Amino acid sequence: MRAASGGERDAPRAPGRGGAARRAVRAVRAVPWWRWAAVAGLTAAAGGALELAGVPSGVLFAGLVVGVVAALTGLAGDDPRGPRAVPRPLALAAQAVLGVLIGTLVQPETLTGLAADWLPVLVVTVLTLVVSLAAGLLLGRHRDVDPLTGTFALTAGGASGLVAIAGDLGADQRLVAVVQYLRVLVITGSLPLVLLVTGVGTGSGRGAVDAAEGPWWAGLLLVAVVGPVGTLLGRVSRVPAGTLLGPLVLAAVVGGLGLSAGAQVPGALVQVAYGAIGLQAGLSFTRGTVAVVRRVLPAALLLIVAVIAACAGLGLLLSALTGASLLDGYLATTPGGLYAVLAASLSTGSDVTFVLAVQVARLLVMLVAAPAISRGLARRRTPGGRGPAAG
């Protein structure tokens, strides 16, 4: 089952596709403006409250919840005039912004953190991908989940990016969004408890990343140039999910070469993108989808805990191979919750440069591997293959 946002936005254009796109635009314009204003306002208010409360990716979660509520009430859903999908241009722009955001994590300082330990980091990253695939395929054995959706739902890292491209690559974006956000919540909530229970209180203390940020207008300029150019390159090269991966790779190259001068995507723009991605998934919910999510969550939660435990074991392996402290190894291999991990790394005196470098390497590998994984699993599908049971 594909998300309502459409699963082929990066595929070659089929005959009649332009007419369908024009009809979609007309349908969006036909929605009363106050309905879109209500959805956007509720998302902004709820997202702001969650961010103030310290909830990770609060605006994305707010968009998901508001979208679900709108889809299941008179604001959308049964009312044909209600918002049923994020307008296509906004959805694509959100993916491009997110791609630039992730790409800017690659800086010369980040690459320096991997210089001496690139091989152990590569080994651990590949093993993390294997663990994610195994967990995803296990979830895919659930009667309501197909293997592709299970794999995207449990891929360790890049939650917002995976949610953004899941529908494009044929997975059920709704289920992926819920399980991925649950993973982030479990990791973020358990991190302080794990550090307390294990008594691991200090890292190598080799210092933090100290990169100067550029002015806000430099960030806007970066998005305005890298976003469209990267999207164009992604489409010309026919890369699946090129709207996200094109800007991501281009921003990573620009940042890795030190050409970005510390420019960062403005926070307000990031929040708008997160909100759009959350709404994109939430607005496509139905009552049947809610029932599916309720049945799947227990198995998903169990597998999330298993993935976290396996990644903790990989952290021990990374520590042994690189000479990093146990804390550095654990934080570097935690499967998600990047900003919570960096905060914990700073507060415990860990080697933030090393932790960030390993986390970014894993995130990039997971997102770049996603299209290949989707193609591989698609070949295994049969016309009568299983999938989420409710649309």
C-alpha positions in Angstrom: 0.0 0.0 0.0 1.4 3.3 -1.0 1.1 6.6 0.9 -1.2 9.2 -0.5 1.7 11.4 -1.4 2.5 9.2 -4.4 5.1 6.6 -4.8 6.6 7.6 -8.1 7.6 11.2 -7.9 11.1 10.4 -8.9 10.2 7.8 -11.6 10.2 8.5 -15.3 7.1 10.5 -16.3 4.4 8.3 -17.8 2.0 9.4 -20.5 -0.8 11.4 -19.0 1.2 12.1 -15.9 1.1 15.9 -16.6 -2.7 15.8 -16.7 -2.8 14.0 -13.4 -0.4 16.5 -11.8 -2.6 19.4 -13.0 -5.7 17.7 -11.6 -3.9 17.3 -8.3 -3.0 21.0 -8.2 -6.6 21.9 -9.0 -7.8 19.7 -6.2 -5.4 21.4 -3.8 -6.6 24.8 -4.9 -10.2 23.7 -4.4 -9.7 23.1 -0.7 -11.0 26.0 1.3 -8.1 28.1 2.5 -9.2 28.1 6.1 -8.9 24.3 6.2 -5.2 24.5 5.2 -4.7 27.4 7.6 -6.2 25.4 10.4 -4.0 22.4 9.7 -0.9 24.6 9.4 -1.7 26.6 12.5 -2.4 23.5 14.6 0.9 21.9 13.4 2.9 25.1 14.3 1.3 25.4 17.7 1.6 21.8 18.7 5.1 21.6 17.2 6.2 24.7 19.2 4.8 23.3 22.4 6.6 19.9 21.9 9.9 21.6 21.0 9.7 23.7 24.2 9.0 20.5 26.1 12.2 19.0 24.7 10.5 16.3 22.6 12.8 15.2 19.7 11.7 16.2 16.2 8.6 17.8 17.9 7.3 19.6 14.7 7.6 16.4 12.7 5.6 14.5 15.4 3.1 17.4 15.6 2.6 17.2 11.8 2.0 13.5 12.0 -0.5 13.7 14.8 -2.4 16.8 13.4 -2.5 15.1 10.0 -4.0 11.9 11.5 -6.6 13.9 13.4 -7.4 16.0 10.3 -7.7 12.8 8.2 -10.1 11.1 10.7 -12.3 14.1 11.4 -14.4 16.5 9.4 -11.3 18.7 8.8 -10.2 16.1 6.2 -11.2 12.5 5.6 -14.9 12.1 4.9 -15.2 15.7 3.8 -14.0 15.7 0.1 -13.0 19.4 0.5 -10.6 18.7 3.3 -6.8 18.5 2.9 -5.9 15.0 2.0 -2.3 15.4 1.0 0.5 18.0 1.3 0.7 19.9 -2.0 3.3 18.2 -4.3 5.6 21.3 -4.6 5.8 21.7 -0.8 6.5 18.0 -0.3 9.3 18.1 -2.8 10.7 21.3 -1.3 10.7 19.7 2.1 12.6 16.7 0.9 15.2 19.0 -0.7 15.6 21.1 2.4 16.0 17.9 4.5 18.6 16.7 2.0 20.7 19.9 2.4 20.3 19.7 6.2 21.7 16.2 6.4 24.4 17.0 3.8 25.7 19.9 5.9 26.6 17.6 8.7 29.6 16.6 6.6 32.3 19.1 7.4 36.1 18.9 7.3 36.1 18.4 11.1 33.7 15.5 10.7 35.8 13.8 8.1 38.9 14.3 10.4 37.1 12.3 13.1 37.2 9.2 10.8 40.6 9.6 9.3 42.4 7.0 11.4 39.5 4.7 12.0 37.6 4.6 8.8 37.8 0.8 8.3 36.4 -0.2 11.8 33.7 2.5 11.3 32.8 1.1 7.9 32.6 -2.5 9.3 30.4 -1.4 12.2 28.2 0.7 9.9 27.7 -2.3 7.5 26.9 -4.5 10.4 24.3 -2.0 11.7 22.7 -2.0 8.2 22.6 -5.8 8.4 21.0 -5.7 11.8 18.4 -3.2 10.5 17.6 -5.4 7.5 17.2 -8.5 9.7 14.8 -6.7 12.1 12.9 -5.1 9.2 12.4 -8.5 7.5 11.2 -10.0 10.8 8.7 -7.2 11.1 7.7 -7.8 7.5 6.6 -11.3 8.5 3.7 -9.7 10.4 0.5 -10.2 8.5 -0.1 -6.4 8.2 3.4 -5.4 7.0 5.2 -6.1 3.8 9.0 -6.6 4.0 9.9 -3.3 2.3 7.8 -1.3 4.9 9.2 -3.3 7.7 12.7 -2.6 6.5 12.2 1.1 6.2 10.4 1.2 9.5 13.4 -0.3 11.4 16.3 1.1 9.5 18.6 2.6 12.1 19.1 6.2 11.4 17.8 9.1 9.3 14.3 8.8 10.5 13.0 12.0 8.9 14.7 11.3 5.6 13.4 7.7 5.5 9.9 8.9 6.3 10.2 11.5 3.5 11.2 9.0 0.8 9.3 5.9 2.0 6.3 6.5 -0.1 8.4 7.3 -3.2 10.1 4.0 -2.9 7.0 1.9 -2.4 6.8 1.5 1.4 3.8 2.4 3.5 4.8 5.9 4.6 2.3 6.0 7.5 3.6 2.9 9.2 7.2 3.9 8.6 6.5 7.3 10.2 5.0 5.9 13.3 7.6 3.2 13.9 10.6 5.4 13.1 9.3 8.1 15.5 8.7 5.4 18.2 12.4 4.4 17.7 13.6 7.9 18.2 11.5 8.3 21.4 12.7 5.0 22.8 16.4 5.9 22.2 16.1 9.5 23.4 14.1 8.4 26.5 16.4 5.5 27.4 19.7 7.3 26.9 20.0 9.0 30.3 18.8 5.8 32.0 21.4 3.6 30.2 24.2 6.0 31.2 23.0 6.0 34.8 22.5 2.2 35.2 25.7 1.3 33.5 27.7 3.8 35.4 29.4 5.0 32.3 30.1 8.6 33.0 33.1 9.8 31.0 34.4 9.4 27.5 37.8 10.1 26.0 37.4 13.8 26.5 39.1 14.6 23.2 36.9 17.6 22.6 34.0 18.7 20.6 33.4 19.8 17.0 34.2 23.5 16.9 32.9 24.8 13.6 31.8 28.4 13.2 28.3 28.9 11.8 27.8 31.3 9.0 25.1 34.1 9.0 21.5 33.2 8.4 21.5 34.6 4.9 24.3 32.3 4.0 22.2 29.3 5.0 19.3 30.6 2.8 21.7 31.0 -0.1 23.0 27.5 0.4 19.5 26.0 0.3 18.5 28.2 -2.6 21.4 27.0 -4.7 22.1 23.4 -3.5 18.5 22.5 -3.2 17.4 23.0 -6.8 20.7 22.1 -8.4 20.9 18.9 -6.3 17.3 18.0 -7.1 18.0 18.5 -10.8 21.1 16.3 -10.6 19.1 13.7 -8.8 16.5 13.6 -11.5 18.9 13.7 -14.4 20.8 10.8 -13.0 17.5 9.0 -12.4 18.5 8.2 -8.8 15.5 6.9 -6.8 14.4 9.5 -4.2 16.7 12.0 -6.0 14.8 15.0 -4.6 16.3 14.1 -1.2 19.5 12.3 -2.2 20.6 14.8 -4.9 20.7 17.8 -2.5 22.2 15.6 0.3 25.1 14.4 -1.8 25.8 17.9 -3.2 25.6 19.5 0.2 28.0 16.9 1.6 30.5 17.5 -1.2 30.3 21.3 -0.7 30.7 20.9 3.1 33.4 18.2 2.9 35.5 20.5 0.7 35.0 23.3 3.2 33.2 25.5 0.6 30.1 26.1 2.7 31.9 28.4 5.1 29.9 27.1 8.0 26.5 27.9 6.5 23.6 26.1 8.1 20.0 25.6 7.0 17.9 28.2 8.9 16.0 26.6 11.8 12.7 28.0 10.7 13.0 26.5 7.3 14.0 23.1 8.9 10.8 23.2 11.1 8.6 23.9 8.1 10.1 21.0 6.2 9.6 18.7 9.3 6.0 19.8 9.6 5.4 19.1 5.9 6.9 15.7 6.1 4.8 14.8 9.2 1.6 16.0 7.6 2.5 14.1 4.4 2.3 10.9 6.3 -0.5 11.9 8.7 -3.0 13.1 6.2 -3.0 9.8 4.4 -4.2 7.9 7.4 -7.6 6.1 7.5 -9.4 4.4 10.4 -8.2 1.1 8.9 -4.6 2.3 9.1 -5.0 3.2 12.7 -6.1 -0.4 13.4 -3.1 -1.7 11.5 -0.7 0.5 13.5 -2.3 -0.7 16.8 -1.7 -4.4 15.8 1.9 -3.8 14.6 3.2 -1.6 17.5 3.9 -4.4 20.0 6.1 -6.4 17.6 7.7 -3.1 16.4 8.6 -2.1 19.9 10.2 -5.4 20.7 12.3 -5.3 17.6 13.3 -1.7 18.3 14.7 -2.8 21.7 16.5 -5.7 20.0 18.1 -3.3 17.4 19.2 -0.9 20.2 20.7 -3.9 22.1 22.5 -5.2 19.0 23.9 -1.7 18.3 25.2 -1.5 21.9 27.1 -4.7 21.2 28.5 -3.1 18.0 29.5 -0.1 20.2 31.7 -2.5 22.3 33.2 -3.8 19.1 33.9 -0.3 17.8 35.6 0.5 21.1 37.8 -2.5 20.9 38.8 -1.9 17.3 39.5 1.8 17.7 40.7 2.3 21.2 37.8 4.6 21.9 36.2 4.6 25.3 33.1 2.4 26.0 31.0 5.5 26.2 32.3 6.9 22.9 31.6 3.5 21.3 28.1 3.3 22.7 27.1 6.9 21.7 28.6 6.5 18.3 26.6 3.4 17.5 23.3 4.4 19.1 20.8 3.8 16.3 19.2 7.2 16.0 18.4 10.3 18.1 21.4 12.2 16.7 20.9 15.4 18.6 20.2 13.7 21.9 23.3 11.6 21.4 25.4 14.7 20.7 24.0 16.4 23.8 24.9 13.4 26.0 28.3 13.3 24.4 28.9 17.0 25.3 27.7 16.6 28.8 29.8 13.6 29.6 33.1 14.8 28.1 33.1 12.4 25.2 34.9 12.7 21.9 32.1 14.6 20.1 34.1 14.7 16.8 34.3 10.9 16.7 30.7 10.3 17.8 29.4 12.8 15.2 31.6 11.3 12.5 30.4 7.7 13.1 26.7 8.8 13.4 26.9 10.9 10.2 28.6 8.0 8.3 25.8 5.6 9.4 23.1 8.1 8.5 24.5 8.7 5.0 24.9 4.9 4.4 21.4 4.2 5.5 19.8 6.8 3.3 21.9 6.1 0.2 21.3 2.3 0.6 17.5 2.8 0.9 16.8 2.9 -2.9 18.9 -0.2 -3.5 17.1 -2.0 -0.7 13.8 -1.1 -2.1 14.7 -2.3 -5.6 16.0 -5.6 -4.1 12.9 -6.2 -2.1 10.7 -5.2 -5.0 12.1 -8.0 -7.1 11.0 -10.5 -4.5 7.5 -9.3 -4.4 4.7 -11.2 -6.2 1.5 -9.7 -7.6 -0.4 -11.2 -4.7 2.3 -10.3 -2.1 1.3 -9.2 1.4 1.1 -5.6 2.5 -0.6 -3.5 5.0 -4.1 -4.6 5.3 -5.9 -1.3 5.4 -5.9 1.7 3.2 
